[in-house]
């Protein structure tokens, strides 16, 4: 009976306490969001851009847009101080983001072939401007909603659930594209995404509208300078920004190399990417448990070299079967990204004072957003420049060189930047967060 009682409680949330209802809503809201992200994003996004007539440079630009739009968070972080209803703005921006993304599915029906890629980029840009704005409100609400003592374990479980859904979604999406012609396949993916957009909007409105503790900064300038004057936070942020710059020159273009250089089928790409997602799914749980025992900064020092190693492993194509190597690459990438995604989120909400957290998050997102934007652009440009180069350079050379640079950065500079703060500083950070 307890199982059925728990199952029914998912749909009868009014019987729960406010905190439990909020924690459950965070899990439920993420499910349709993850379905949309995997039906329209990731390797399927690359396939769709190529379907519309896009080149390597176009793919690089599209992959860079989500990072660039993080600059919007600086503006939102100022204006969030003027509003009390964070849930309303989260819902408005969250729904707008997904409606505009789903609208890109109409391009083949209403836009001439010569303009398809340009229109897609325009809609995609506006969509992720809204996504970036909504993330400030979401992070602020969730950071207030989830107790600090269970943060690592809770987000480990939440992310495990979401990545399980994402893995299944990506496999199904890949099968749809493999078994149907492109036009029909993409139409079906976009229809499902449209339905999930409605579901997600309903879930967003179910978040608790918690009281907002505003910053005590005397002016907008003082508010902006607070994170900039936090030396430890800024050193870590700048290090991560540089790491992302190098990482995004290679990792977002893995699918493009598999599709255009290695000539792996669409189904094969989605299966390989699903391997990464399943690995990430399981690793979230273990990284979350580790985060209850070890400092977040220490664990980041463990996760970043794994991402770098995944890039270096591409060299195995020279000696071993391609699919075997790519499977190993994506397993390693899944472990590394699982740690990075969970730990960076816990870092920016755990190492920051509660009242000034939106500005801390905005500064982090802006700096990493700029480098995250430049990385795929430069990567796309680089792959276009080496189209007539030796096969080894086109297939694994770029990833190998970038992976070596990432390893040097993570192993030589990382320990200096992420040196654990002294006990007194840790205690003060904990008190500020509370």
N, C-alpha and C positions, 0 to 999 in steps of 0.2 A: 504493500500500500504506500510505503514511503516514496517509492519511485514515481508512482502515478500522482501522488500529492505534489511532488517536486515539479513534475511535468506540467500539471495544471497551474501551478503557481506562476509559471512563466507568463501565462495569459491572464492571471488575476493579480497583477502587481499591486493593486490598491491595498491588499491585505498585508503587504510587507512594510517594514520600517522604511523611512525615507532613504537611509543610507543603502540598505540592501536593494531597494528598488533602483537607485541610481547605478549601483554596481552592475546589476543585471541589464539595465538599459544600455550601458556602455558596451556590453557584450553583444546584445541583440542588434543595436544600431550598426555595429561594425560588420555584421553579416551581409546585408545588402550592399554596403559600401565596398566590401571585399569582392563580392560577385561582380559588381560593375568594373572595379579596377582590374580584374583579371580577364573579363570578357572584352574590354576595350583598351586595356593597357598592356604593359609588358611586351612579350614577343608578338602578341596579336596586334598591338599598336604599330610595331615595325612593319608587320605584314600588310596592315591597312594603308599605311603611308606609301609603301611600295605599290600597292594595288591602285592607289590614286595617281601614281606616276612619279612618286618621290625618289630622289637620289640619296646617296650616302650623306651628303651635306644636309638634305632636308630631314632625314632621320635624326641626324645629330642635333639639328635645331629643335625639332619637336621634343626630343629627349631632354634637352636643356631647359625648356620653358618652365616646367614645374619648379626647378631650382631658382630661376631668375625671378619668378613672381613672389618669392619669399621676401623680396624687398618691400612689398606692400605691407608686410607686418610691422615695419617701423611706423608707418602712418597709423595703422590700426591700434598699435600699442599706445599712442597718444590719445586717440579718441575713445578708447575703451574706458578711460577715466571719467568720461561724461555720461556713461550709461550704466544703469543698474540691471536691466533685463538682458543678461548675456544669452539666455536661452533663445530669445526672439531673434537676435542677430545671428547666432549660430545656425538656427533653422533657415533663415533667409539666405545667408551666404552658402550654406551647405547644399540646399536645394538648387540654387542658381548654378552652382558649380556642376552638378550632375545633369541638370536640364540642358545646359550648353554643350556638355560633352556628348550627351545622347543626340543632340541636334546635328553633330558632325556626320551621323549616319544618313542624313537626308541629302548630303552633298552630291552623290552620284545621280540623284533624281532631279535636282534643280540647278546644278552648276555645270557650266561648260567644261570640257576636259582640260582645257588650257589653264583654267583658274582653280581647279579642284584643290591642289596642294596649298595654294595661297589662302583660300577660304578656310580650309581645315586649320591652318596655322593660326588664323585670326580668331576663330571660334575656340580653339584649344587654349590660346593665350587668355581670352576673357574668362574661360572656364576655370583656369588655374589661378587667376587673380582672385576669383571668388573663393576658391579652395584655400588659398593662402590666408585670406581674411578670416574664414571660418575656423581655421586651425588655431588662431590666437584665442578665440572664445572657447573652443573645445579644450585646449590645453589648460586654460585658466579654470574652467569648471571642473575638469577631471582631477587636476592637481588638488583642488579644494575638497573634492568628493572622496578621494581614495586615501585612507589613513596611511601615514608615512611608514608605519611598522609592517604593513603588508604589501607595500607598493611593488617590490621586486617579484614576489610570488604571484600577486594578483595579475600583473601585466604579463608575466610568463604564461599563466593559464589562459588569459584572454587572447594573447597573441597566438598561442598554440591552437585554440579553437578557430580563430580567423584564418590562420594559414592552412588548416585542414580543409576548411571551406574553399579557400583560394586554390589549393592544389586540385581538388575535385573539379572546381569550376574551369580551371585552365585545361585540364584533360578533356572535359566535355566540349569546351570551346574549340580545342584543336581537332577533335573528332568531327565536329560540325563542319569546320573548314576543309577537312580532308575528304569528307564524304559528299559534300555539296559543292556546287559551283560557287565561285567567290561572291557573286551578287546575292544569291539566296542565303549563303552562309552568314555573311555580314548582316543581312537584313534580320535574320533570326536572332543573332547576338544582340543587335541594337533593340529589338522588341523586348527581349528579356531584361535588358538593362533599363529600359524605360519603366517597366513594371517595378523593378527594384528601386528606382528613383522615388516612386510614390511610397513604397514601404519605408525607405530610409528617412523620408521627410516626416512620416508619422513617428518614427522612433526618435528622431532628433527633438521633437516637441515634448517627448516624455522625460527628457533630462530634468533634474531638479533645478529650479531657478534660485540658486544659493545666493545669500547676501555677498556682495562684492566688497572686499577690503581695498580701498583705494590708496594709492601711494601718498606718502606725506611730503613728497618733493615740493619745493616752493614754486617751481616754474617748469615749463616744458624742457628747458635746457638742463635744469638740474636732474629731471627725470631721465633724460637721455644719457647724461654723464655718469649716472650711478653704476651701470654695468661696465662702462669704459674705465672707471677708476678701480674696479675690482681686478687687481693684477692677476691673481690665480685663475679667475674665471676667463679673463681675456687671453691669457697664454694658452689655456686649453682650447678655447674657441678658435684662435688663429691656427693652432696646430691641426685641429680637425678640419678646418677650412682648406688648408694646404693639402692634407691627405685626400680630401674629397676632390680637389682639383685634379690630382693625378689619377685617382681611382676612376673618375668619370670620363677620363679620356679613353678608357678601355671597357669597363664593365657594362655600361648601357649599350655598347655597340656589339656585345657578344652575339646577340641574336642576328644582327646584320651580317656579321662575318659568317655565321653558320648558314644563313640563307643564301647570300650572294657569292661567297668565296668557297665555302666547303660544300655548297649545294645540297644541304640537308633538307628533307621535306618539311612542310609546315607541321605535320603530325610529329615528326622526329624532334623538331625544335620545342614543341609544347611538352613532349614527354621529358626531354632533358631538363627543361625549365621546371617542370613539375617535380623532378628529383630534387632540384635545389629547394623548392618550396616545402617539400615534405621534410627535408633535412632541417630547414629553418624552423619548421613547425615543432619538431622534437627538441631542437636546440633551445628554443625560447623557454621551454619548461626547465631545462637544466641550468641555463644562464640565470633564470629567475631564482632558482633555489640557491645557486652560488652567490647571488647578490644579497642573500640574507646572512651570508657568512663572511664575504669579502667586500671591501670598499669598491664603489663603482669605478673609480679611476684605475684601480689595480686591474679590474676585470677588462677594462678597455685596452690595457696593455697586452692582454692575452688575445683579445678578439682581432685587433687591427693586423697583426702579422699573418693571421689565418687568411684574411682577405687578400693580402699581398701574395701569399703563397698560392692562392687560387689562380692569380694572373700568371705567375711563374710556371705553373703546371701545364699551361698551354704548349710548352716546348715538347711535351710528350708526344705530340702529333708526329714529330720527326721519327719516332721509334716504334710507337704502338698504334693499334687501331684507333681511328678518330673518335668513334662513339664511346669507346672505353675511356679515353682521355677526357672527353667532354663530360662524361658522367662523374669522373673523379673531381674534375674542376668544379662542377656545380655542387657536389657534396661539400667540398671545402668552402666554397662561396656561401653555401647555406648556413654552415656552422658559424662562419665569420660575421655574416650579415645579421644572423639571429642575435648574436651577442651585441654587435654594434647598435642595431636599431633599439633594442631594449635598454641598453646601458646609456646611450646618449640621451634618450628620453628621460630616464631616471636622473641623469646628471643635470639636465637643464631645469628639472622641477624639484630636485632634491638639494642642489647646491645653490639655491637662489632664495632670497627673502620673499615671503609671500606677497606683501603689498606691492613689490616692484617686479614681480615675476613676469608679467606680460612684456615689459621692456627688455628684460634679460633674454626672454625667449625670442623677441623680435630682433635683437642685435645678433644673437647666435644664428637665427634663420637668415638674416640679411647677409652676413659674412659668408656663411656656408652656401647660401643661395647664389651669390656672385660667382664663387669658384665652381659650384656645381653647374652653373650655366656655361661658364667658359670651357669646362672640361669636355662635355660631349660635342660642343661646337668645334673645338680644336681637334678632337678625335675624328669627327666626321670629315673635316678638312684634310686631316692626315691620311685617312684611308683613301680619299679621292686622289691625293697626290701620289700615292704608291700603287695606283691601278696597274701600271706597267712594270712594277718592280718584281723581283723574284717571288715565287709562290710562298716560300717560307716566311718572308717579311709580311705579306698580306694575310697569311693564315694565323701565325702565332708570334711573329716577330714583335709587333707593337705591344701585345699583352705581356710578353716576356720582359721587354725593356722597362715597361711601366711597373711591372711587378717587382723587379729588382730595386727600382727607385723607392717604391712603397715599403719594401722590407728594410732598406737602409733608414728611411724616415722613422718607421715604427720602432726599430730596435735601437737606433742611436739617439734620436731626439725625444721619442716618446717617454722614456723613463725619467728624463729631466723635467719635462712639462707636467707629467701626471704624478709627480712625487706626492705621496699621500700627505695631506696637511697635518700639522701637529695636533695633538689631542685637544688642546684648548680651542684651536681654530675649528675643529670638527664639532665640538660642543656648541660653539657660538653659531655655526652654520645650522645646527639642528634647532637651536632656539629661535633663530631667525625664521626658519622654515615653518615652525609651529606658530 
